Amino acid sequence: MVRGFSLLELLITVVMLSILLAAAIPDFSQVTGRETIRSLAGQLQGFIQHAKSEAVLRNRDLWGHIVWEADNDSHWRLILSDSSEPGSGERLMVLDGREFHALKLRATFARDRIQFDGVRGKVSNGSFYFHPDGAGAPELRLTTSFGASRVMVCAPDGESYGYPKCD
């Protein structure tokens, strides 16, 4: 009695597994894209919360400068410093957007600058909008509010990525 598998049986098994794996790859890329955008939302929100706390701790105004590299909305850095002018003053914290190269980002802060009040920790009004690179992908918005001193992440077009629809 011969034991083992024939070459034909092994070949059929490998082909079947390849077909199943090829069918699962698009789902896997959607999952990684969804997690990347959620990670950016969490890191931006954490950066702003930490910057607010740092401003109060130092009892002085701090600024977050949005630096766009080569006019590309996929290559950016958010730099917290103690100077209102980009590139000057002490660099306190940096969020590098290279990790999020597959996402498009735009900001509505005046002069690409976010001010953090050193007395009450309030943050200037503005928003970040970000979405996966590609047509038709849902967008998220991180909004800061000076009056309420809030930082909120929501989805303008309806609930997406686990975040609620924006009001």
Secondary structure by P-SEA (a helix, b strand, c coil): ccccccaaaaaaaaaaaaaaaaaaaaaaaaaaaaaaaaaaaaaaaaaaaaaaaaaaaacbbbbbbbccccccccbbbbbbccccccccccccbbbbccccccbbbbbcccccbbbbbcccccccccbbbbbccccccbbbbbbbbccccbbbbbbcccccccccccc
